[in-house]
């Protein structure tokens, strides 16, 4: 759910910026999106091969 909110905030910030608004909206949206994607990546299970026992 986090990346969806980040994309929505980024899109709203870009639209506001195009209409003469502040640059802080797109920056906040991009920051939130990157943080949420990073957290989602960390939660994915790693596909590691099990260590062989001697």
Number of C-alpha atoms within 10 A of each C-alpha: 7 14 18 12 14 21 17 14 20 21 16 15 22 21 14 16 15 11 9 9 12 13 13 13 19 20 15 15 22 19 13 19 21 15 15 18 15 12 13 13 11 10 9 8 7 8 6 6 6 6 6 5 4 3
